[in-house]
Amino acid sequence: MLYNRLIRLIENHAESLTQSWIREVKTNEATKSYRNFPDTALHDSVYDIYSRLRYWLKKEESTLEDIAEYFVLLGRERAKQGFKLSEVIYSIILARVELWNYISNQGIFEDSMELQRALEFSQRLNYFYDKAIYFATVGFETVGEDESSMKRKGSLFEAFFGAFRISPTTSATSSKA
């Protein structure tokens, strides 16, 4: 199955993908703050994302909670470190772009059926990265809030889930106004 081949490709090349992303994020004009950030810290956060994609691309509630937790905490951490929100968002976009550029340059799409499956995989990746951006932004915006008081409200991330309970295949025309 193409999906599994793509996941294995990403997992097997997570290190080179990570190094490519670090070079890009450190030289891109839209992510200037990353130039002064240690490569090891950048490496660990992005390598973790690439190596966990198999799990995070699942369509399960527990997966959404894990994605939310990871990226809310990442957003909060980047805010505390003095990054601009626009740079954090663009760094996540660059991670997706680096990943898709790598996949599409491998020449593994041999026929129209595989191309269709690749587009479906791309849609799942985009949905994952949309969630990543949303939850990192939430974390960034809530950096001033005390985590213990947020936990007392029920769950640290419970309030954010309702806004992201959409399916990647839901069309705008199928929802009622």
BABA-199892 format. One record per residue (C-alpha): x, z, y; residue in one letter; residue number from 0. Coordinates in nm, 2 decimals, always signed. Example, Ala and Ser with C-alpha at 12.3 -4.5 7.8 and 13.67 -1.06 7.14 Angstrom:
REM BABA-199892
+1.23,+0.78,-0.45,a,0
+1.37,+0.71,-0.11,s,1
This chain:
REM BABA-199892
+0.00,+0.00,+0.00,m,0
+0.13,-0.09,+0.34,l,1
+0.04,+0.24,+0.50,y,2
+0.27,+0.43,+0.25,n,3
+0.55,+0.17,+0.30,r,4
+0.53,+0.22,+0.68,l,5
+0.53,+0.60,+0.65,i,6
+0.83,+0.59,+0.41,r,7
+1.00,+0.36,+0.66,l,8
+0.95,+0.60,+0.94,i,9
+1.05,+0.90,+0.73,e,10
+1.36,+0.73,+0.60,n,11
+1.47,+0.62,+0.95,h,12
+1.35,+0.93,+1.15,a,13
+1.71,+1.00,+1.25,e,14
+1.78,+0.65,+1.39,s,15
+1.44,+0.65,+1.56,l,16
+1.52,+0.98,+1.72,t,17
+1.86,+0.87,+1.84,q,18
+1.70,+0.55,+1.99,s,19
+1.44,+0.76,+2.17,w,20
+1.70,+1.00,+2.31,i,21
+1.89,+0.71,+2.45,r,22
+1.58,+0.56,+2.60,e,23
+1.44,+0.89,+2.75,v,24
+1.78,+0.98,+2.90,k,25
+1.82,+0.64,+3.07,t,26
+1.46,+0.56,+3.17,n,27
+1.38,+0.59,+3.54,e,28
+1.04,+0.75,+3.46,a,29
+1.20,+1.04,+3.27,t,30
+1.49,+1.15,+3.49,k,31
+1.46,+1.52,+3.41,s,32
+1.55,+1.45,+3.05,y,33
+1.90,+1.34,+3.15,r,34
+2.00,+1.71,+3.21,n,35
+1.84,+1.84,+2.89,f,36
+2.05,+1.90,+2.58,p,37
+2.04,+1.62,+2.32,d,38
+2.00,+1.88,+2.04,t,39
+1.67,+2.02,+2.19,a,40
+1.54,+1.67,+2.24,l,41
+1.64,+1.57,+1.89,h,42
+1.47,+1.85,+1.72,d,43
+1.13,+1.80,+1.89,s,44
+1.11,+1.42,+1.84,v,45
+1.27,+1.42,+1.49,y,46
+1.00,+1.68,+1.39,d,47
+0.73,+1.45,+1.51,i,48
+0.86,+1.14,+1.33,y,49
+0.92,+1.33,+1.01,s,50
+0.58,+1.49,+1.01,r,51
+0.37,+1.18,+1.08,l,52
+0.25,+1.15,+0.72,r,53
+0.08,+1.48,+0.76,y,54
-0.04,+1.43,+1.12,w,55
-0.20,+1.10,+1.06,l,56
-0.45,+1.25,+0.82,k,57
-0.80,+1.28,+0.95,k,58
-0.86,+1.65,+0.88,e,59
-0.97,+1.93,+1.10,e,60
-0.67,+2.15,+1.01,s,61
-0.44,+1.86,+1.10,t,62
-0.61,+1.84,+1.45,l,63
-0.54,+2.21,+1.49,e,64
-0.18,+2.17,+1.40,d,65
-0.13,+1.88,+1.63,i,66
-0.30,+2.07,+1.91,a,67
-0.09,+2.38,+1.86,e,68
+0.24,+2.18,+1.84,y,69
+0.17,+1.98,+2.16,f,70
+0.00,+2.25,+2.36,v,71
+0.31,+2.46,+2.30,l,72
+0.54,+2.17,+2.38,l,73
+0.35,+2.11,+2.71,g,74
+0.38,+2.48,+2.80,r,75
+0.75,+2.48,+2.71,e,76
+0.82,+2.17,+2.92,r,77
+0.63,+2.31,+3.22,a,78
+0.84,+2.63,+3.20,k,79
+1.15,+2.42,+3.18,q,80
+1.06,+2.25,+3.51,g,81
+0.97,+1.90,+3.38,f,82
+0.71,+1.70,+3.57,k,83
+0.39,+1.63,+3.38,l,84
+0.43,+1.26,+3.43,s,85
+0.78,+1.27,+3.26,e,86
+0.64,+1.47,+2.96,v,87
+0.36,+1.22,+2.92,i,88
+0.59,+0.92,+2.95,y,89
+0.84,+1.07,+2.70,s,90
+0.56,+1.08,+2.44,i,91
+0.46,+0.72,+2.52,i,92
+0.83,+0.62,+2.47,l,93
+0.83,+0.79,+2.13,a,94
+0.53,+0.58,+2.03,r,95
+0.68,+0.26,+2.18,v,96
+1.02,+0.32,+2.00,e,97
+0.84,+0.38,+1.68,l,98
+0.62,+0.07,+1.70,w,99
+0.90,-0.16,+1.82,n,100
+1.11,-0.04,+1.52,y,101
+0.82,-0.11,+1.27,i,102
+0.74,-0.45,+1.41,s,103
+1.10,-0.56,+1.41,n,104
+1.13,-0.49,+1.03,q,105
+0.96,-0.82,+0.93,g,106
+0.75,-0.65,+0.66,i,107
+0.42,-0.81,+0.75,f,108
+0.40,-1.10,+0.52,e,109
+0.04,-1.22,+0.53,d,110
-0.28,-1.18,+0.73,s,111
-0.40,-0.89,+0.52,m,112
-0.08,-0.69,+0.59,e,113
-0.11,-0.78,+0.95,l,114
-0.46,-0.64,+0.95,q,115
-0.34,-0.32,+0.78,r,116
-0.06,-0.30,+1.03,a,117
-0.31,-0.31,+1.31,l,118
-0.51,-0.03,+1.15,e,119
-0.19,+0.17,+1.12,f,120
-0.12,+0.10,+1.48,s,121
-0.46,+0.23,+1.57,q,122
-0.40,+0.55,+1.38,r,123
-0.06,+0.59,+1.56,l,124
-0.22,+0.53,+1.90,n,125
-0.49,+0.79,+1.82,y,126
-0.23,+1.04,+1.72,f,127
-0.03,+0.98,+2.03,y,128
-0.34,+1.00,+2.25,d,129
-0.40,+1.35,+2.10,k,130
-0.04,+1.44,+2.16,a,131
-0.06,+1.34,+2.52,i,132
-0.39,+1.52,+2.57,y,133
-0.27,+1.85,+2.41,f,134
+0.07,+1.84,+2.58,a,135
-0.12,+1.80,+2.91,t,136
-0.34,+2.09,+2.83,v,137
-0.04,+2.30,+2.75,g,138
+0.13,+2.20,+3.07,f,139
-0.18,+2.28,+3.27,e,140
-0.23,+2.62,+3.11,t,141
+0.13,+2.74,+3.14,v,142
+0.02,+3.01,+3.38,g,143
-0.23,+3.16,+3.14,e,144
-0.13,+3.44,+2.91,d,145
-0.13,+3.33,+2.54,e,146
-0.26,+3.67,+2.43,s,147
-0.56,+3.65,+2.66,s,148
-0.63,+3.30,+2.54,m,149
-0.62,+3.42,+2.18,k,150
-0.87,+3.70,+2.26,r,151
-1.12,+3.43,+2.37,k,152
-1.14,+3.32,+2.00,g,153
-0.86,+3.09,+1.93,s,154
-0.57,+2.97,+2.14,l,155
-0.68,+2.61,+2.10,f,156
-1.05,+2.64,+2.03,e,157
-1.16,+2.55,+2.38,a,158
-0.97,+2.23,+2.37,f,159
-1.10,+2.09,+2.04,f,160
-1.45,+2.00,+2.17,g,161
-1.30,+1.75,+2.41,a,162
-1.11,+1.57,+2.13,f,163
-1.36,+1.54,+1.85,r,164
-1.38,+1.16,+1.86,i,165
-1.31,+0.92,+1.59,s,166
-1.05,+0.65,+1.64,p,167
-1.31,+0.39,+1.53,t,168
-1.59,+0.52,+1.76,t,169
-1.67,+0.25,+2.01,s,170
-1.78,+0.32,+2.36,a,171
-2.09,+0.10,+2.31,t,172
-2.21,+0.30,+2.01,s,173
-2.24,+0.63,+2.20,s,174
-2.56,+0.71,+2.40,k,175
-2.54,+0.78,+2.77,a,176
